Amino acid sequence: MRGYVVDERDSAWERDDARYRVYVFEGAGNAVTTFDLEGATVEEALETAAAMSGDDERLWSLALVEDDARGLRGLIWLSGMDYNDPPGSAREWQRRRQMQDRYLLARSRRGETNVLPNGLRLIRMFPEWVTGWPLWESFSDEYHLTGSDLGLSPELSAALCAWNEAWQSRDVDDPLPEGWEDRGRVLVARLRSELEGVAEVRPEFLQD
């Protein structure tokens, strides 16, 4: 996210007829239902999305509906994204994270099992100033996980620790070690392979 001061006079037009689209995803296969809302404020659209999802019993997302200069309809995502589209960038992973975290938080509050709609756990991978593994599971009693907690092979477990140590070896304001993010992507692929059928792996170290 970036923020900076602007001149409020730089806009040439304004509108107050926003059209919103709510996506609600159902079940392990993420069957989607969409609703369009007209004459609503963004606050009302968010409240409607939460209500249509059963107060986060289902995954949901919200977009602004717009037509471009060619008259072709498109979407500007405001919260989440199309959950059936595999994330291809750090920003898309952040939007998927929005959806998953509010869903899992709601399950935690209801005292339900800490799993996604498809029954998989959610393992987050990112470095931190702690010794050991860069593996985390939100809304769980353990939170910071070890390789043995997940039954990882000794080779992958050691490689994950080394990757985290490489990040820690620099000063806080230093750039990332050369090739560090690429090594992380390789480790994510290996982690997904070893946790297939057990957990989704979310790479939270990716840079925009």
C-alpha positions as CSV (number, residue, x, y, z in Angstrom):
1,M,0.0,0.0,0.0
2,R,1.2,3.5,-0.8
3,G,-0.2,6.9,0.3
4,Y,0.6,10.4,-0.7
5,V,-0.8,13.9,-0.6
6,V,-2.8,15.1,-3.7
7,D,-4.6,18.2,-4.8
8,E,-8.4,17.5,-4.4
9,R,-9.0,19.6,-7.5
10,D,-7.4,17.1,-9.9
11,S,-10.6,15.2,-10.5
12,A,-12.7,16.2,-13.5
13,W,-16.0,14.3,-12.7
14,E,-17.7,12.4,-10.0
15,R,-20.6,9.9,-9.6
16,D,-22.8,8.5,-6.9
17,D,-24.5,5.6,-8.7
18,A,-22.0,2.8,-7.9
19,R,-23.0,-0.7,-8.7
20,Y,-21.5,-3.5,-6.5
21,R,-21.2,-7.2,-7.1
22,V,-21.1,-9.7,-4.3
23,Y,-19.6,-13.2,-4.7
24,V,-20.5,-15.9,-2.3
25,F,-18.7,-19.3,-2.5
26,E,-20.3,-22.4,-1.2
27,G,-18.8,-25.8,-0.2
28,A,-15.6,-27.6,-1.0
29,G,-15.9,-26.9,-4.7
30,N,-16.4,-23.2,-4.2
31,A,-19.7,-23.0,-6.2
32,V,-20.3,-19.3,-6.7
33,T,-23.5,-17.2,-6.5
34,T,-23.3,-13.5,-7.5
35,F,-25.6,-10.6,-6.6
36,D,-25.5,-7.1,-8.0
37,L,-26.4,-4.1,-5.7
38,E,-27.6,-0.7,-7.0
39,G,-28.3,2.4,-4.9
40,A,-26.1,1.2,-2.1
41,T,-23.2,2.8,-0.2
42,V,-20.0,0.8,0.2
43,E,-20.9,0.3,3.9
44,E,-24.3,-1.2,2.9
45,A,-22.6,-3.3,0.3
46,L,-20.1,-4.7,2.8
47,E,-23.0,-5.4,5.3
48,T,-25.0,-7.1,2.6
49,A,-22.0,-9.3,1.6
50,A,-21.5,-10.4,5.2
51,A,-25.2,-11.1,5.6
52,M,-25.4,-13.1,2.3
53,S,-22.4,-15.2,3.5
54,G,-24.2,-16.1,6.8
55,D,-21.9,-13.9,8.8
56,D,-18.8,-15.4,7.2
57,E,-20.0,-19.0,7.2
58,R,-19.0,-18.9,3.6
59,L,-16.2,-17.2,1.7
60,W,-17.2,-13.9,0.0
61,S,-15.8,-11.0,-2.0
62,L,-17.0,-7.6,-3.2
63,A,-16.3,-5.7,-6.4
64,L,-17.3,-2.5,-8.1
65,V,-18.9,-3.0,-11.5
66,E,-17.7,-0.7,-14.2
67,D,-18.0,-0.4,-18.0
68,D,-14.9,0.8,-19.8
69,A,-14.7,3.2,-22.8
70,R,-15.5,0.3,-25.1
71,G,-18.7,-0.5,-23.2
72,L,-17.2,-3.8,-21.9
73,R,-18.1,-4.7,-18.3
74,G,-15.4,-5.3,-15.7
75,L,-14.8,-5.5,-12.0
76,I,-12.7,-3.5,-9.6
77,W,-12.1,-5.7,-6.5
78,L,-12.8,-3.9,-3.2
79,S,-12.5,-6.9,-0.8
80,G,-11.3,-10.3,-1.8
81,M,-11.4,-11.6,-5.3
82,D,-12.7,-14.6,-7.4
83,Y,-11.7,-17.4,-5.1
84,N,-11.7,-19.8,-8.0
85,D,-8.9,-17.9,-9.7
86,P,-5.4,-19.0,-8.6
87,P,-3.5,-16.0,-7.3
88,G,-0.7,-14.9,-9.6
89,S,0.7,-11.9,-7.7
90,A,1.5,-10.8,-4.2
91,R,-1.5,-8.5,-4.3
92,E,-3.9,-11.3,-5.3
93,W,-2.5,-13.5,-2.5
94,Q,-3.3,-10.6,-0.1
95,R,-6.9,-10.6,-1.4
96,R,-7.2,-14.3,-1.0
97,R,-5.9,-13.8,2.5
98,Q,-8.7,-11.3,3.3
99,M,-11.3,-14.0,2.4
100,Q,-9.6,-16.9,4.2
101,D,-8.8,-15.0,7.4
102,R,-12.3,-13.7,8.0
103,Y,-13.7,-17.1,7.2
104,L,-11.3,-18.9,9.6
105,L,-11.8,-16.2,12.3
106,A,-15.6,-16.8,12.2
107,R,-15.1,-20.5,12.5
108,S,-12.7,-19.9,15.5
109,R,-15.3,-17.8,17.2
110,R,-17.9,-20.5,16.7
111,G,-15.6,-23.1,18.2
112,E,-15.4,-25.0,14.9
113,T,-12.4,-26.8,13.3
114,N,-9.7,-24.6,11.9
115,V,-10.0,-25.6,8.2
116,L,-11.0,-24.1,4.9
117,P,-14.2,-25.1,3.1
118,N,-12.4,-27.9,1.3
119,G,-11.3,-29.4,4.6
120,L,-7.6,-28.3,4.3
121,R,-5.6,-26.5,7.0
122,L,-4.0,-23.2,6.0
123,I,-0.3,-22.9,6.6
124,R,1.3,-19.5,6.2
125,M,5.0,-19.2,5.1
126,F,6.9,-16.1,5.9
127,P,10.1,-15.2,7.8
128,E,10.2,-13.8,11.3
129,W,12.8,-12.8,13.9
130,V,12.5,-16.1,15.7
131,T,14.7,-19.2,15.6
132,G,13.4,-22.1,13.5
133,W,10.7,-22.6,10.9
134,P,8.9,-19.8,8.9
135,L,5.6,-21.7,9.3
136,W,2.5,-20.4,10.9
137,E,-1.2,-21.4,11.4
138,S,-3.5,-18.6,12.5
139,F,-6.4,-19.2,14.9
140,S,-4.7,-22.4,16.2
141,D,-3.3,-23.2,19.6
142,E,0.2,-23.7,18.2
143,Y,0.4,-20.8,15.8
144,H,4.2,-21.1,15.2
145,L,4.8,-24.6,13.8
146,T,7.8,-26.8,13.4
147,G,8.7,-29.2,10.7
148,S,7.8,-32.2,12.9
149,D,4.4,-30.6,13.7
150,L,3.6,-31.0,10.0
151,G,5.4,-34.3,9.4
152,L,7.8,-32.7,7.0
153,S,10.9,-34.6,5.6
154,P,14.2,-33.8,7.4
155,E,15.5,-32.3,4.2
156,L,12.7,-29.8,3.6
157,S,12.6,-29.0,7.3
158,A,16.3,-28.1,7.3
159,A,15.9,-26.1,4.1
160,L,13.1,-24.0,5.6
161,C,15.1,-23.2,8.7
162,A,18.1,-22.2,6.5
163,W,15.9,-19.9,4.4
164,N,14.6,-18.2,7.6
165,E,18.1,-17.8,9.0
166,A,19.3,-16.2,5.7
167,W,16.6,-13.6,6.1
168,Q,17.6,-13.0,9.8
169,S,21.3,-12.7,8.9
170,R,20.9,-9.2,7.5
171,D,20.1,-5.9,9.4
172,V,16.5,-4.8,9.5
173,D,16.9,-2.2,6.8
174,D,19.2,-4.2,4.5
175,P,17.9,-5.6,1.2
176,L,16.8,-9.2,0.9
177,P,19.6,-11.7,0.2
178,E,20.2,-12.3,-3.5
179,G,17.9,-15.1,-4.8
180,W,16.1,-15.4,-1.4
181,E,12.6,-14.9,-2.8
182,D,13.2,-17.4,-5.6
183,R,14.4,-20.0,-3.1
184,G,11.3,-19.3,-1.1
185,R,9.1,-20.0,-4.2
186,V,10.9,-23.4,-4.6
187,L,10.4,-24.2,-0.9
188,V,6.7,-23.4,-1.3
189,A,6.4,-25.8,-4.1
190,R,8.1,-28.5,-2.1
191,L,6.0,-27.7,1.0
192,R,2.8,-28.0,-1.1
193,S,3.9,-31.4,-2.4
194,E,4.5,-32.8,1.1
195,L,1.3,-31.3,2.5
196,E,-0.9,-32.3,-0.5
197,G,-4.3,-33.2,0.8
198,V,-3.5,-31.8,4.2
199,A,-3.0,-28.0,3.9
200,E,-3.0,-25.1,1.5
201,V,0.3,-23.2,1.7
202,R,0.0,-19.4,1.5
203,P,3.3,-17.6,0.6
204,E,3.2,-14.3,2.6
205,F,6.8,-13.3,1.8
206,L,6.1,-12.3,-1.8
207,Q,6.8,-8.7,-2.8
208,D,4.7,-6.5,-5.1
